Amino acid sequence: MLSLSKRVVQHAQIRLSSVSEISSTALIELALNLTNSLTANDRFERLLSTVRQAVPCDAVVLLHVQGDYLKPLALQGLTKETLGRRFEIAAHGRFEQICKSTTPLRFAADSPLADPYDGLLLAHEGDLPVHACMGLPLLSDNKLIGVLTLDSMVPNVFDDIPNRTLDIIAAMSAATLKTAMMLQQLEQHSKHNQQVVAELTHEALIKDGGELIGESASMRKLKQEIEMVAASNFSILIEGETGVGKELVARTLHRQSSRRDGPLVYVNCAALPENLIESELFGHVKGAFTGAERTRTGKFHLASGGTIFLDEIGELPLAAQSKLLRVLQNQEIQVVGKDDVEYVDVRIVAATNRQLRDEVEQGRFRADLYHRLSVYPVAVPPLRQREGDISLLCGYFIESTRRKLGMTQLTLAKNAIKVLSDYDWPGNVRELEHVISRAALRARSDSHSPIVRIGLTHLALMLPKDKVLNGGEPLQADNVYKDAAQTAINLKQQTDDFQRQLILQYLSEQNGNWSATAARLQVDRANLNRLAKRLGIRVSKRIEVKPE
């Protein structure tokens, strides 16, 4: 054993004699200091400084358990590069014993276990001589979360420290570490939520374009109503047929409102599982119900300070409708598993393709909810009532399709505009977009020029034949495709056949898995199930199509 200088021994004896006097005062100061600390680093530094005042040591290290490793979080008395190390617990005997213990552990001066800090102690270079070493396991809820180690060049210097003192230091160190970990998790969770909400809001605002296209009288009226009501905080009910662009109206309302810098959170009410609607909308705490393995933030919390868009509100079951009344009345929600209510600052915009007034009369929608939602109803006109808007919409969709397909140029024949304008568009703007997209694909396959033109022949298989004329006569589809039917082709039937074939193909590829098929088709599973049911598709042990 290497001899120590008399000076070090005398200094150690002085420190030993004053341990009991320093400890109580230092521990009180530690408790006060930790309540005033703001950052994790500050808390850790104050902790280590106070520990060194209470216990004589040349080095003290706070380490965090991360799986099979210990990560140094803060240290005093060791080289700075130690912070970059990750100590494998099983590879270091002393660390392994400390981690297995539930009480402070002192190592004998002649312990055969190698010290993990060899060569790292500032008070000594090279291999450590016989010295004092102690480790305190830091437990929270009987689970090891970290380790506090103390080293001194004076052998046996830790032997006379009261166990009660060490227990208090370990408890305070564990509390400090747990507090720092919880704050870090909360900060990360908050930052993640902010990023998610920002991303969802951005995606919602740019999805399918961000501009209401059209200059017809009905569209000018709609734009005026949006501008008028956007500045208020009224709840808005957007009504209109399927495919008219209700979601785009909701995005425009949010963008023109005073909440434009806040989040826009989209909720498809038709896709919410009935037993989880309350949790999805208002959130839940861990353990609130079977399967609630972690706390979940609800959509209303995410939308606080902004707008929540409840699409297909008419699909909500009656039991779930009552849950929305408190929010509409008092802007209060109750998180599942909590007794108290919480305030949220949210504007509600809802949309439906149903006639909710009729739904109320038939008892399928709550009258009180309907009246609170429709403080100012906004009706989106169907495409057949938007005279003159077809050409503008065609131009928008043609340019969008050109970009998606990577074409140099895509145009529409002049006589095709009249054909498209004369059609009644039961599927509205969405149907027009799909017709343009499919016609563009056919036109591209026929073209040998970088400038692709959509003509009447490319629309022949997309619209009923009596709507596609050539010089006053119906254009024969078989001039384009020899095996095309000689009779008029109904657009709805054509669309249904295409959707049926596509769904069946993906269902087959996914072995009948509806969730995987919905993901492939980029649609909500509930919507896919409803569409499949309408198309006559059912899945049992094998995929079947019911006879028409």
Summary of the structure (lengths in Angstrom):
residues: 548
radius of gyration: 35.3
end to end distance: 95.4
largest distance: 116.4
contacts: 1656
relative contact order: 0.06
helix: 49%
strand: 17%
